[in-house]
Amino acid sequence: MASPQTGAGSEDLSAHAYWKANIRLVTGCLIVWAFVSFGCAILFRPLLSGIPVGGTDLGFWFAQQGSILVFIVLIFFYAWRMTKLDKKYNVSED
């Protein structure tokens, strides 16, 4: 029979791994969001101005619609990945 101390230690390790994976996921989503909203819409806009999209250039499209659409996609991606992460670490609400 395992000692209570061993069980608690493995739970702490599992909780640490869960939060580490969660923070890695959040960081990745924030990097993508920052790149699209700040990078593509502001910094790289002159480079993207020659690419036509829907009657306007790609840089303007990212500034007006693209960053919002990417943000919405990131929300659904985060929810999907967190569901898988919750099941992997056995903390799902199902």
N, C-alpha and C positions, 0 to 999 in steps of 0.2 A: 504494500500500500504506500502510495506516495505521501510524503509529508506535506502539511499545509503550506510550509514555506516554499517548497518546490513548485506547487501549484500557483501560488501567488506570484512567484518570480516569472513563470511562463506567461501568466496573464499580463504582467507588466511589460514583458518583452513583446507580446502580441499587440498590446495597446500602443507601445512605442512604434512598432513597425507599421501599424494601421495609420497613426498620425503622420508618420514620416511619408508614407505613400500618399496620404491626403494632401499634405503640404506640397509634395512634388507635383501632384495633379493641379492644385491651385496655382502654383508658380508657373507651370507650363501654360495654363490657360491665360494667365495674366501677361505672359510674354507674347503670346500670339495676339491677344487683344491690343497690347501696347504697340506692337509692330504694325498692325493693320491700322489702328486709329491714329497713332502719332506718326509712324514711319511712312506708310503708304499715302496717307491723307495730307501730311504736312512736309516731311523731310524729302520724300522721294516723289512728290507731286510733279516737279519739273521733268523728271525722268519718265514719268508715266503719261505725260501730256500728249504724246504722239500716238497713243493707243486708243482708237475709238471704241466706245461702248455705249450703245443706246443713244446715239446722237450727241454724246459728249465725250470728254477724254477720261481715261481710267483714273487719274488722280482726283479729278472732281467727283467722279462716281464714288470712290472710296470715302471722300470727305462727306458726301451727302447721304449715301445709302449703304455703301459697302461695309463700313465699320459697324453700322447698326445691325446689318444682316449677319456679319461674322459674330457679333456679340450674342445674338439670339441663337445661332448655331452652337456657340460655346456653352451656353446655358444648358441646352439639350445634351451636348456631349458630356458636360460635367455630371449631369444627373444620371446618364447612362453608365459612366465609368464609376461613379460612387455606388450605384446599385451593385455593380460587379465587385467592387472593393468591399462593400458591406457583406456580401455573401462569402467572399473569400476569407474574411476575418471573423465570420460568424456573428456579425452585429446587425444583420438585416432585420427589418421590422415585419417581414412576412411571417 
